[in-house]
């Protein structure tokens, strides 16, 4: 699959939180609700992709700050072994993990 197709699928998932699984670390889960909402909005609206943080052009990683704390998000792709979709390509699940940088 091309980087452009992966990028489009990653962006659609990250911006909507639909089409995959969204996970957060214990540190993010422990944040006050209003701060956690700010973090989620930063992930959804992230567009500061550069050659340094997105070398393959797939929009699968980002970092930002909220209230002076640094956060990372990462999209990983997991293929179901031996399972193919209607297009005869492996069935893939996107997993978006949101974490405090200190939890890396």
C-alpha positions in Angstrom: 0.0 0.0 0.0 1.3 3.5 -0.8 2.4 6.0 1.8 -0.3 8.4 0.5 -3.1 5.7 1.1 -1.7 4.9 4.6 -1.5 8.6 5.4 -5.1 9.2 4.4 -6.3 6.2 6.5 -4.2 7.3 9.5 -5.4 10.9 9.2 -9.1 9.8 9.0 -8.7 7.5 12.0 -6.8 10.0 14.1 -9.1 12.9 13.4 -12.3 10.9 14.1 -11.1 8.2 16.5 -13.2 5.7 14.5 -11.9 2.8 12.4 -9.5 1.4 14.9 -8.7 1.3 18.6 -7.7 4.3 20.7 -5.6 3.5 23.8 -4.2 5.7 26.5 -1.5 5.0 29.1 -2.2 5.1 32.8 -0.7 8.6 33.0 -3.1 10.0 30.5 -6.1 8.2 32.0 -5.2 9.7 35.4 -5.3 13.3 34.1 -8.3 15.5 35.1 -11.1 15.2 32.5 -10.7 18.7 31.2 -7.0 18.2 30.5 -7.6 14.8 29.0 -10.1 16.4 26.6 -7.5 19.0 25.6 -5.0 16.2 24.9 -7.5 14.3 22.7 -8.3 17.5 20.8 -4.6 18.1 20.2 -4.2 14.6 18.8 -7.2 15.0 16.5 -6.1 18.4 15.2 -2.3 17.7 15.0 -0.8 18.8 11.7 2.8 19.7 12.5 4.2 16.9 10.4 7.8 17.4 9.2 10.5 15.3 7.7 12.0 14.8 11.2 8.8 13.4 12.8 7.2 11.8 9.7 10.1 10.5 7.6 7.9 8.0 5.7 5.0 10.4 5.1 2.5 8.2 6.9 1.3 10.6 9.6 1.7 7.9 12.3 3.4 9.9 15.1 3.1 13.3 16.7 4.1 15.2 19.9 2.8 18.3 21.5 2.4 20.0 24.9 -0.6 20.7 27.0 -0.2 22.6 30.3 3.5 22.4 30.1 3.6 18.6 29.8 4.8 16.8 26.7 2.6 14.1 25.0 3.2 11.6 22.2 0.7 9.8 20.1 1.5 6.8 17.8 -0.5 4.8 15.3 0.6 1.1 14.8 -0.9 -1.3 12.3 -1.6 -4.9 13.2 -2.4 -7.4 10.6 -4.6 -10.4 11.4 -2.6 -13.5 10.4 -4.2 -15.4 7.5 -7.3 -13.1 7.4 -8.0 -11.2 4.2 -10.6 -8.6 3.5 -12.8 -8.2 0.5 -10.0 -6.7 -1.5 -7.8 -9.8 -0.8 -5.5 -7.7 1.3 -4.6 -8.6 4.9 -7.2 -7.3 7.4 -5.4 -4.5 9.3 -6.4 -2.9 12.7 -5.1 0.6 13.5 -4.2 1.2 17.1 -3.6 4.8 18.3 -1.8 5.1 21.6 -1.7 8.4 23.5 0.9 8.8 26.2 2.8 11.2 28.4 6.4 11.6 27.0 7.7 10.5 30.4 5.9 7.1 29.9 7.8 6.3 26.7 
